[in-house]
Amino acid sequence: MPSAHVSDGLPVDARAAVFDGAMPAAPGDLRVEGHGIGPVPEANRYGGPWRLFTVWFAPNLTMTGVFTGTIGIALGLDFRTALAAVVFGTVVGALPTAVLCTWGSLTGIGQLPLARLAFGRAVVLPGLLQWASSVAWDALIGLFGGDALARLCGWPFWVGVLVVMAAQGALGVLGYEAVHRLQIVMTFVLAVAFAVIAWRMLDGVHPAATGSAHGADRAGAFVLTSTVALSLSLSWAPYASDFSRYLPRATSRPRMFWCTLLGLVASFVSVQVLGLWGASVLTDQTAAGVERVLGGGAAGAFGLLAVALAAVCSNAMNDYSGSLALQTLGVRMPRPVAAAVAAALGFPLVLWMHAADTAARFQNVLLFVGYWIPGFVAVVGVDWAARARERGGAPPDLAEESARRPAVGPPVLAFAGAFAAAVPFMDTGLYVGPVAAALHGADLSYYVAFLVALVLYAPLRLRRRRV
């Protein structure tokens, strides 16, 4: 449905040259994927739901997740309380991502392009935020991967980052099948690597049995820790159907849901537990912490290499989804080129984060890149439910929906209103909202944003007549 994706007046063949293109035809087909935001035809679909476990498991085995786990201990929680916060936040954030992932096989379309159904031309708003977020995630993850590679090879920090960014950019250029195949292999490699790190931590590294936070401060720290964990798993929601759009339409949606949910929860909880357990030795320099835990020799080298490879795995997905987001904005750039651009822009952001207080800048970027997502999830979720109701439970007919012009006002009102309502509840190093301060640092902004978007948008969308 070309008209559902672009509105720039280009001839059909010109649009096809930019937004369509070569597609992988089977598992292991590693040709460069030129196909962009155009729907994937049913004849080109392949694969099974089990792929979703590995594609959502391997990219989360990064030191970014480990460092996130240390935050709970740094806020004064004991190990058990921080673990409960991490599990709760991760599961809550993973549920929307797992639901959205099932839309890929039904439509053959990526998540941001699919959001045109709800937002219409206003999709440029979440599209721009998603593209900027993919670049920010490149930096959040590339920071640790580049540091690990630099330590392993004896390079300056910037050289390690440059090599990691180049490798992930190359995978993003290759596209969908290359990303899936890499994650299948790295699921086993990284699982072994992080198991070795966990095994070595058992010798002499002890979790925090008690915490320094008490009473209301402890409750606030619990909420903030769970919100940070939630932000990790929810951050994949705007990417979700990007990595299921080649699955056949008949693929079991329950299996897709559970494979996605289990992949996200198992990986994020595992790495954050390492952070909770080893907070005393990992701190903000997690690559150095891994080196200390594993020691020198082959084990230390293997650990550092695994950290670097994990960054490449995760950021390849950021660059791939970033390329689809850029096309959704109407930028007439071939998908492989757009993926390379996303990787290139992440490089200076890594250097900025590394130049000063890494821990503070890391937490600030981590939270800010996700504050817009709850409102986005609420809007697209309500719109999808409304369309299903209109069609008696059936998914949207894309050929039919391409002729409809959704009202721009309601989704923008809900999206912007949700973010505005969340501001007083935010807690970052740059800004602490008055409500968050009164609640001893408890950051409830994600929950508030979702509920406000739901309340604002649902009555308008569910009552709207079909046009």
C-alpha positions, 0 to 999 in steps of 0.5 A: 500500500504505497500511499499509506507510507508516503505522501510526497507525490513521487511516481509509483516506480520512484517510491518503489525504488526507495521504499521497496527493493530486494528481500531475503527469501529464506533462512540464511539468505544474507543478501543486502535487504533493500526493502524498506517500509513497504509491506512484505508480500505473503509470498516472501514470508518465511521462518517460525515464532521460535526466531523471536526468542533469540532475536529478543534474547541475545541483544539484551545480554549487554553491559548496559543491562548489567550497569542498569542492575547496579542502579538499585544497589546504588539507590540504597536497596538490598539485593532481594528488594532490588531483584523484586523491583527489576523483575516487576519492571521488566515484565511490565515493560515486556508485555506491550512489546510482546503484543506489538510483535504479533502485529508483524506477521499479520501486516508485513509492516514494521512498527513505526510504518504501521503507526501511520494507521493511528497517527496519519501524517502526524506519525512524523512526531513518534517517528522522529523520536524513534529515530533519535532514540535508536541513535541514543541507544547506539551510544548507550550500548556502544559505550560499553562495547567500545570500551571493552574492545579498546581494553582487549586490543590496547586501543584508545577508547575512540578507536574501540567505539569506531570499530564497534559502530562500523561492525553494527552498521554493516549488520544493519545495512545487511538487514533483517535476515543478517540480524536474525542469524547473528542473534541465533548464534550469539544467543549461545555465545553470549549465554556462555560468556555471561554464565562464566562471568556469573560463575566467577562472581560467585568467588568473592563477590557478595550481594548487598544483604542490607541497604541504606535506604529506609522507609519512604526513601526505600519505597521511592528507590524501589519504584525508581529501580523498577521504572528503570528496568521497565524502560529497558524492556519497553524501549523495544516496543517501537521496534517490535514488528520490525523483526516479525514482519517476514513471518508468515501470516498464519504464524501462531500469535500466542507462540509469537507472544510467548517467545518474545516475552520469554526472550525479553524477560529472561535476558534482561533479568539475567543481566540485571541480576549480575549488576545487582550481585556485582555492584561493588566491583562493576560500578559505572566502568563495567568493562573494567569490572568484567576484567577484574572479575575474570582476571587476565588471560583467556578468560578475561579476553573472552569476557571483553570480546563477548561484551563488544560482540553483545554491543554489536548484536544489540546496536545492529537492531537499533540501526535497522529499526532506525532506518525504517523510522527515517523512511517513515518520516518521508526521507527518501533514503534507501534503507541500507544507507539510512542504517549506516547513517544511524550508526555514524551518528551514534559515534559522537554521542558515545564520546560525549557520554564518556567525556564526563560523569558517565553514570549520570549521563547514562541514566539521564539518556536512558530515561529520556529516550523512553518517556515518549513510548508509553503514550505511543503504545497507548495510542496505537493499541487503542487504534488497533483495538478499534479497527478490530472491533470495526472488522469483527475481530479481524486485523486491518485490511491494509489496502482498504485502510490506505484510503482512509485519512485518520484524524490527526488531532486526537492521537497528537493530543493524547500523545503530547498530553501524556508526556506533559502529564508525566513531567511532574513524575519524572526523576532524572539527574537533570530534572526531578519533578515535584511529585517525584520529589514528594514521593522520595524519588519514585518515578511514576512517569511511565505509568502516568503517561500510559494512563493519560494517553489511554483516557484522552484517546480511547473515548475519541477513537472508539466513538469515531465513525468510519470514513 
